[in-house]
Each structure stands twice: as structure tokens, then as C-alpha cells.
Amino acid sequence: MANYQAPLRDMRFVLYELLEVQNVLPGLPRYAEASPDLMNQVLEEAAKLAENVLLPLNRSGDEEGCHFENGAVRTPKGFKEAYAAFRAGGWPALSGDPAYGGQGLPIVLGSCVSEILISANLSWAIYPTLTQGAYHAIHTSRGSQCRRLVQSLRHQDLHLRRRA
């Protein structure tokens, strides 16, 4: 079985020594509550999800892959359950706008979380990464119809089907 341990020490070095987010974020009202303690907890929980849930699916995801059967895409065994755990943890809303159900945490933290998830299991991590890209594109358009769509993307229920 593959081994992956999220590089939390390296991420903390980049966040706190290079970027000095602990000095920058308190000056931005939107991120005033994004303390180093909170950010560290988020990184640690992302590492647990990646190491305990996603990594074990990495090989089977690559070997089994997705299949189009009877008009539906079937994902590899375990992907649906992993996505359910991802949603239950509130991960899709991490850096989303609080006005639309997001947690409002800094995008730099969301980028670290994405790196952790992608490193543990790229084939699985593509699912939420595509949605996050769509969310950010729609959110920046600022149209009222787009705003409603933003909320549905942040709390989407992907219809992932496990192969029978």
C-alpha cells in the first residue's frame, strides 16, 4: 500500500514564515478570525481525511477507473463514500463566501487543503477541484442568477454511483 503523509511542517513554514499570514490576515476584516490555531486545525483534519480515507482508494481508483454504463458514470469503489465524508466535513465550503453558505476561510488555506487532497489521490480530488473552479468563476461574475447557482455548487450532491 502506498504511503503518504501530508507535509504539514512545510505548509506551516510557507504560511507563517514566508507569507506571514498571521500578520496579514488580521488586517483583513474578512479573514480576521482565521487564526494560526484555526488554520492548523484545518490542515490537520485535511491530512486525516487524505491519509485515512483518500489514500487507500488511490490505487483502486487508478486501476478500476470510471465506467459509463447504462447512461450513467460509475465511479470506482469507495469514491462515493469518500465524497460523502468530504461533504460531511464541510470541505466544499471551506473558502466559499459566507453569504452563500461558505466558511469564508482564506483561499491560501484552501490551496493547501487542495494540495493535500490531490497528493493523496489525484483521481478522486479532481471531482471537488472542478466544482471549486466553477464556483470561483461564477462567484466573480456577481450576477443574481449566478449567485443562486453558487450556493447550489457549494452544497452540491454529486450523484456518484459505485459499481455493482
C-alpha positions as CSV (number, residue, x, y, z in Angstrom):
1,M,0.0,0.0,0.0
2,A,1.2,3.5,-0.8
3,N,2.4,5.8,1.9
4,Y,1.5,9.5,2.1
5,Q,1.9,11.9,5.0
6,A,0.8,15.4,4.3
7,P,3.7,17.9,4.5
8,L,2.2,20.0,7.3
9,R,5.5,21.2,8.6
10,D,6.4,22.6,5.1
11,M,3.0,24.1,4.7
12,R,3.2,25.9,8.0
13,F,6.6,27.2,7.1
14,V,5.3,28.7,3.8
15,L,2.2,30.1,5.6
16,Y,3.8,31.6,8.7
17,E,7.5,32.2,7.8
18,L,7.3,33.1,4.1
19,L,3.8,34.6,3.7
20,E,3.4,35.7,7.3
21,V,-0.3,35.1,7.1
22,Q,-0.6,35.6,10.9
23,N,0.4,39.2,10.3
24,V,-1.5,39.8,7.1
25,L,-4.9,38.2,7.7
26,P,-5.9,40.0,11.0
27,G,-5.7,43.3,9.0
28,L,-8.3,42.0,6.5
29,P,-11.8,42.1,8.1
30,R,-13.0,39.1,6.0
31,Y,-10.2,36.9,7.5
32,A,-9.9,38.4,11.0
33,E,-10.9,35.1,12.6
34,A,-8.5,32.9,10.6
35,S,-6.0,32.5,13.4
36,P,-3.0,30.2,13.1
37,D,-4.7,27.8,15.6
38,L,-7.7,27.5,13.4
39,M,-5.7,27.2,10.2
40,N,-3.5,24.5,11.8
41,Q,-6.6,22.5,12.9
42,V,-8.0,22.7,9.3
43,L,-4.7,21.4,7.9
44,E,-4.5,18.6,10.4
45,E,-8.1,17.5,9.7
46,A,-7.4,17.7,5.9
47,A,-4.4,15.5,6.4
48,K,-6.5,12.9,8.3
49,L,-9.1,12.8,5.5
50,A,-6.3,12.4,2.9
51,E,-4.3,9.8,4.7
52,N,-7.1,7.7,6.1
53,V,-9.9,8.0,3.5
54,L,-8.4,9.1,0.2
55,L,-5.0,7.4,0.1
56,P,-6.4,3.9,0.5
57,L,-8.6,4.5,-2.7
58,N,-5.7,5.8,-4.8
59,R,-4.6,2.5,-6.4
60,S,-8.1,1.1,-7.0
61,G,-9.2,4.5,-8.4
62,D,-6.4,4.3,-11.0
63,E,-6.8,0.6,-11.8
64,E,-10.6,0.5,-11.8
65,G,-11.3,3.9,-13.1
66,C,-14.8,5.3,-14.1
67,H,-17.1,3.4,-16.4
68,F,-20.1,4.6,-18.5
69,E,-22.8,2.0,-18.1
70,N,-26.5,2.3,-19.0
71,G,-26.3,6.0,-19.4
72,A,-24.6,6.6,-16.0
73,V,-21.0,7.2,-15.0
74,R,-19.9,4.7,-12.4
75,T,-17.0,5.7,-10.1
76,P,-14.5,3.4,-8.5
77,K,-15.5,1.6,-5.3
78,G,-15.2,3.8,-2.3
79,F,-15.3,7.2,-4.2
80,K,-19.0,7.9,-3.4
81,E,-18.4,7.2,0.3
82,A,-15.2,9.3,0.3
83,Y,-17.1,12.2,-1.3
84,A,-19.8,11.8,1.4
85,A,-17.2,12.1,4.1
86,F,-15.7,15.2,2.3
87,R,-19.2,16.8,2.2
88,A,-20.0,15.9,5.8
89,G,-16.8,17.6,6.9
90,G,-17.8,20.9,5.2
91,W,-14.8,20.8,2.9
92,P,-16.6,22.0,-0.2
93,A,-17.5,25.3,1.5
94,L,-14.0,26.0,3.0
95,S,-13.1,29.2,1.2
96,G,-16.6,29.9,-0.1
97,D,-18.4,33.2,0.6
98,P,-20.3,33.1,3.9
99,A,-23.2,34.9,2.3
100,Y,-23.9,31.7,0.4
101,G,-23.1,29.1,3.0
102,G,-19.3,29.1,2.7
103,Q,-16.9,29.2,5.6
104,G,-15.1,32.2,4.4
105,L,-11.6,30.9,5.1
106,P,-8.7,32.3,3.1
107,I,-8.1,30.9,-0.4
108,V,-4.4,30.3,0.6
109,L,-5.7,27.8,3.2
110,G,-8.0,26.2,0.6
111,S,-5.0,25.9,-1.7
112,C,-3.1,24.0,1.0
113,V,-6.0,21.7,1.5
114,S,-6.3,21.1,-2.2
115,E,-2.6,20.2,-2.4
116,I,-3.1,17.6,0.4
117,L,-6.1,16.0,-1.2
118,I,-4.5,16.0,-4.7
119,S,-1.3,14.5,-3.3
120,A,-3.2,11.6,-1.6
121,N,-5.5,10.8,-4.5
122,L,-5.5,12.8,-7.7
123,S,-8.2,10.8,-9.5
124,W,-10.6,11.4,-6.6
125,A,-9.6,15.0,-5.9
126,I,-10.5,16.1,-9.5
127,Y,-14.2,15.9,-8.5
128,P,-14.2,18.7,-6.0
129,T,-11.5,20.6,-7.7
130,L,-13.6,21.1,-10.9
131,T,-16.5,22.3,-8.8
132,Q,-14.3,24.8,-6.9
133,G,-13.1,26.2,-10.2
134,A,-16.7,26.6,-11.4
135,Y,-17.7,28.2,-8.1
136,H,-15.0,30.8,-8.3
137,A,-15.7,31.6,-11.9
138,I,-19.4,32.0,-11.2
139,H,-18.9,33.9,-7.9
140,T,-16.8,36.6,-9.6
141,S,-19.5,37.3,-12.2
142,R,-21.7,38.8,-9.4
143,G,-25.0,38.3,-11.3
144,S,-28.0,37.4,-9.2
145,Q,-28.7,34.2,-11.2
146,C,-25.1,33.2,-10.8
147,R,-25.2,33.9,-7.1
148,R,-28.0,31.3,-6.7
149,L,-26.0,28.8,-8.6
150,V,-23.0,29.5,-6.4
151,Q,-24.9,28.4,-3.4
152,S,-26.1,25.2,-5.1
153,L,-22.5,24.4,-6.2
154,R,-21.2,24.8,-2.6
155,H,-23.7,22.3,-1.3
156,Q,-24.0,20.1,-4.3
157,D,-24.9,16.5,-4.1
158,L,-22.8,14.7,-6.7
159,H,-24.6,11.6,-8.0
160,L,-21.6,9.3,-7.8
161,R,-22.5,5.7,-8.3
162,R,-20.5,2.8,-7.1
163,R,-20.0,0.0,-9.5
164,A,-22.2,-3.0,-8.7
